[in-house]
């Protein structure tokens, strides 16, 4: 009888601690200027189940300037404005149904205000608040300028002579204003052949930076 009870307890514990969704890259960094407003991008959530799941998010603001307007779209509801500690439920469908992960999309109207802050979202099953994952959208906003030369180097990438270099292999992607992928490399990307306004995404491991640049 004791063995039966032990097996039952272990089974319940295992179920309660099971991961029902996956977030591969939970940290995204915006390196933008005040002239590149609005800033927007997304983090993807993938269901590990074969049925629809109701999840909940709770927002936490850290050092977000009061002049910024933060909006959010969880795939179920689009919120034109959210504030610290706002929360809502949303639906996560199986990958077999949608064919693609769910995008949690954030946007920020910068209102000509520089700053360095983050919006965190705890994502969890409402029935099990203790089993959660946190995603982070980090905003590094400097005074307005559009040139590539104004983009600051990071601990995982650098920009020299109109070329982006990664310290470790990852992804460097260049998109046009319509979101079409123009060029992609894994270690370095030379941008001398391009001119105009583009979006540059630099990713290595869990670090992800999205920049709007004038080339």
RODO-2510 file (C-alpha; in nm, 4 decimals, decimal comma):
residues 215
     n   res          X          Y          Z
     1     x     0,0000     0,0000     0,0000
     2     x     0,2848     0,2377     0,0863
     3     x     0,4419     0,1679    -0,2532
     4     x     0,1118     0,2452    -0,4261
     5     x     0,0782     0,5755    -0,2376
     6     x     0,4397     0,6655    -0,3151
     7     x     0,3865     0,5959    -0,6856
     8     x     0,0672     0,8061    -0,6837
     9     x     0,2426     1,0999    -0,5150
    10     x     0,5367     1,0870    -0,7550
    11     x     0,2997     1,0761    -1,0501
    12     x     0,1035     1,3791    -0,9311
    13     x     0,4235     1,5727    -0,8589
    14     x     0,5588     1,4856    -1,2000
    15     x     0,2439     1,6108    -1,3659
    16     x     0,2381     1,9339    -1,1685
    17     x     0,5958     2,0109    -1,2630
    18     x     0,5660     1,9161    -1,6304
    19     x     0,6459     2,1883    -1,8824
    20     x     0,3461     2,2540    -2,1045
    21     x     0,5128     2,5164    -2,3233
    22     x     0,8582     2,6152    -2,4470
    23     x     1,0188     2,9569    -2,4921
    24     x     1,3513     2,9161    -2,6709
    25     x     1,4743     3,2755    -2,6643
    26     x     1,3195     3,4506    -2,3621
    27     x     1,5328     3,7679    -2,3773
    28     x     1,5091     4,0227    -2,6589
    29     x     1,7055     4,3492    -2,6680
    30     x     1,6025     4,6612    -2,8580
    31     x     1,8977     4,8843    -2,9494
    32     x     1,7192     5,1830    -3,0997
    33     x     1,7149     5,5598    -3,1029
    34     x     1,4268     5,7887    -3,0198
    35     x     1,3812     5,8583    -3,3918
    36     x     1,3102     5,4864    -3,4524
    37     x     0,9735     5,4824    -3,2758
    38     x     0,7656     5,2741    -3,2503
    39     x     0,9830     4,9840    -3,1417
    40     x     0,8221     4,6431    -3,1778
    41     x     0,9184     4,2749    -3,1968
    42     x     0,8108     3,9403    -3,0531
    43     x     0,9101     3,6325    -2,8530
    44     x     0,7742     3,2921    -2,9591
    45     x     0,5937     3,0411    -2,7361
    46     x     0,5441     2,6790    -2,8492
    47     x     0,2937     2,4378    -2,6957
    48     x     0,4209     2,0988    -2,5812
    49     x     0,0661     1,9590    -2,5696
    50     x    -0,1752     1,8332    -2,8344
    51     x    -0,4707     2,0326    -2,6988
    52     x    -0,5532     2,4005    -2,6568
    53     x    -0,4135     2,5488    -2,3366
    54     x    -0,5146     2,8610    -2,1468
    55     x    -0,2122     3,0496    -2,0139
    56     x    -0,1763     3,3766    -1,8276
    57     x     0,0780     3,6564    -1,8369
    58     x     0,1608     3,9181    -1,5763
    59     x     0,3652     4,2245    -1,6750
    60     x     0,6428     4,3752    -1,4621
    61     x     0,8001     4,7082    -1,5580
    62     x     1,1569     4,7893    -1,4591
    63     x     1,2840     5,1429    -1,5190
    64     x     1,0385     5,2104    -1,8031
    65     x     1,0094     5,5887    -1,8585
    66     x     0,6616     5,7245    -1,7920
    67     x     0,6692     5,8934    -2,1354
    68     x     0,6797     5,5574    -2,3164
    69     x     0,3557     5,3906    -2,4229
    70     x     0,3785     5,0103    -2,4081
    71     x     0,1389     4,7946    -2,6102
    72     x     0,1132     4,4161    -2,6222
    73     x    -0,0504     4,1436    -2,8327
    74     x    -0,0749     3,7904    -2,6898
    75     x    -0,2402     3,6345    -2,9942
    76     x    -0,5809     3,6374    -2,8247
    77     x    -0,6139     4,0065    -2,7344
    78     x    -0,4357     4,3181    -2,8561
    79     x    -0,3784     4,5754    -2,5810
    80     x    -0,3145     4,9326    -2,7035
    81     x    -0,1663     5,0185    -2,3637
    82     x    -0,0438     4,8080    -2,0711
    83     x     0,1005     4,9080    -1,7354
    84     x     0,2995     4,7467    -1,4566
    85     x     0,1238     4,4404    -1,3056
    86     x    -0,1376     4,4172    -1,5820
    87     x    -0,2434     4,0581    -1,6526
    88     x    -0,4578     3,8584    -1,8939
    89     x    -0,5338     3,5032    -2,0057
    90     x    -0,4603     3,3897    -2,3607
    91     x    -0,4973     3,0755    -2,5692
    92     x    -0,1978     2,8640    -2,6753
    93     x    -0,2850     2,6222    -2,9548
    94     x    -0,0858     2,3075    -3,0475
    95     x     0,1868     2,3454    -3,3076
    96     x     0,0128     2,0786    -3,5183
    97     x    -0,2901     2,3088    -3,5418
    98     x    -0,1212     2,6399    -3,6166
    99     x     0,1950     2,5259    -3,7952
   100     x     0,3944     2,7956    -3,6161
   101     x     0,4697     2,9140    -3,2611
   102     x     0,2575     3,1827    -3,0969
   103     x     0,4117     3,5303    -3,1127
   104     x     0,3939     3,7496    -2,8028
   105     x     0,4365     4,0937    -2,9603
   106     x     0,5399     4,4063    -2,7723
   107     x     0,5496     4,7629    -2,8966
   108     x     0,6768     5,0874    -2,7490
   109     x     0,5984     5,4443    -2,8495
   110     x     0,9133     5,6227    -2,7353
   111     x     0,7829     5,9821    -2,7542
   112     x     1,1316     6,1222    -2,8107
   113     x     1,2466     5,9912    -2,4710
   114     x     1,5742     5,7953    -2,4305
   115     x     1,6056     5,5343    -2,1568
   116     x     1,7139     5,1854    -2,0579
   117     x     1,4435     4,9649    -1,9105
   118     x     1,2776     4,6249    -1,9368
   119     x     0,9296     4,4808    -1,9522
   120     x     0,9116     4,1293    -1,8047
   121     x     0,6224     3,8878    -1,8498
   122     x     0,5662     3,5885    -1,6232
   123     x     0,3919     3,3238    -1,8367
   124     x     0,2182     3,0339    -1,6614
   125     x    -0,0783     2,7985    -1,6343
   126     x    -0,3346     2,9759    -1,4114
   127     x    -0,3870     2,6453    -1,2273
   128     x    -0,0179     2,6297    -1,1320
   129     x     0,1245     2,9779    -1,0680
   130     x     0,4511     2,8407    -0,9278
   131     x     0,5486     2,6781    -1,2589
   132     x     0,6259     2,9785    -1,4797
   133     x     0,8732     3,1173    -1,7283
   134     x     0,9747     3,4811    -1,7545
   135     x     1,0420     3,6615    -2,0796
   136     x     1,2200     3,9948    -2,1017
   137     x     1,1986     4,2735    -2,3560
   138     x     1,4921     4,5053    -2,2865
   139     x     1,4919     4,8554    -2,4332
   140     x     1,8174     5,0465    -2,4796
   141     x     1,7066     5,3749    -2,6344
   142     x     1,9529     5,6509    -2,7176
   143     x     1,8910     6,0039    -2,8543
   144     x     1,7770     6,0083    -3,2172
   145     x     2,0099     5,9188    -3,5002
   146     x     1,9685     5,6775    -3,7879
   147     x     2,3159     5,5807    -3,9055
   148     x     2,4703     5,2349    -3,8593
   149     x     2,7787     5,4019    -3,7132
   150     x     2,5664     5,5161    -3,4186
   151     x     2,4858     5,1596    -3,3096
   152     x     2,6834     5,0659    -2,9990
   153     x     2,8855     4,7466    -2,9909
   154     x     2,7719     4,4742    -2,7523
   155     x     2,9393     4,1988    -2,5519
   156     x     2,8366     3,9503    -2,8213
   157     x     2,8687     4,1509    -3,1444
   158     x     3,0590     4,4443    -3,2902
   159     x     3,0183     4,6670    -3,5960
   160     x     3,3206     4,7850    -3,7948
   161     x     3,3444     4,9267    -4,1476
   162     x     2,9763     4,8612    -4,2157
   163     x     3,0142     4,4928    -4,1203
   164     x     2,8495     4,3153    -3,8268
   165     x     3,0621     4,0515    -3,6493
   166     x     2,9406     3,7936    -3,3952
   167     x     3,1718     3,6774    -3,1175
   168     x     3,0106     3,3303    -3,1402
   169     x     2,8219     3,1849    -3,4390
   170     x     2,4531     3,2701    -3,4441
   171     x     2,2328     3,4605    -3,6889
   172     x     2,2669     3,8036    -3,8469
   173     x     1,9606     3,8867    -4,0566
   174     x     1,8819     4,1943    -4,2661
   175     x     1,5161     4,2724    -4,3452
   176     x     1,3611     4,5377    -4,5643
   177     x     1,0831     4,7673    -4,4413
   178     x     0,8198     4,5123    -4,5501
   179     x     0,9796     4,2470    -4,3287
   180     x     1,1304     4,0466    -4,6165
   181     x     1,4607     3,8719    -4,5394
   182     x     1,7254     4,0287    -4,7634
   183     x     2,0445     3,8608    -4,6412
   184     x     2,1449     3,6217    -4,3639
   185     x     2,4808     3,5054    -4,2263
   186     x     2,5982     3,3089    -3,9208
   187     x     2,9267     3,4831    -3,8284
   188     x     2,9586     3,8175    -4,0086
   189     x     2,7453     4,0256    -4,2440
   190     x     2,8859     4,2919    -4,4767
   191     x     2,6362     4,5717    -4,5424
   192     x     2,8352     4,7856    -4,7880
   193     x     2,6166     4,6831    -5,0835
   194     x     2,2971     4,8149    -4,9213
   195     x     2,1574     5,1651    -4,8903
   196     x     1,8381     5,2906    -4,7329
   197     x     1,6443     5,1953    -4,4189
   198     x     1,6516     4,8307    -4,3017
   199     x     1,5888     4,6191    -3,9943
   200     x     1,8872     4,4288    -3,8537
   201     x     1,8424     4,1284    -3,6225
   202     x     2,1474     3,9967    -3,4374
   203     x     2,1076     3,6714    -3,2414
   204     x     2,3538     3,4530    -3,0517
   205     x     2,2381     3,1947    -2,7972
   206     x     1,9664     3,3546    -2,5844
   207     x     2,0711     3,7085    -2,6812
   208     x     1,8644     3,8780    -2,9488
   209     x     1,8903     4,2374    -3,0731
   210     x     1,6669     4,4131    -3,3259
   211     x     1,7789     4,7464    -3,4771
   212     x     1,6328     4,9807    -3,7368
   213     x     1,9255     5,1292    -3,9303
   214     x     1,9982     5,3726    -4,2113
   215     x     2,2624     5,2299    -4,4458
***
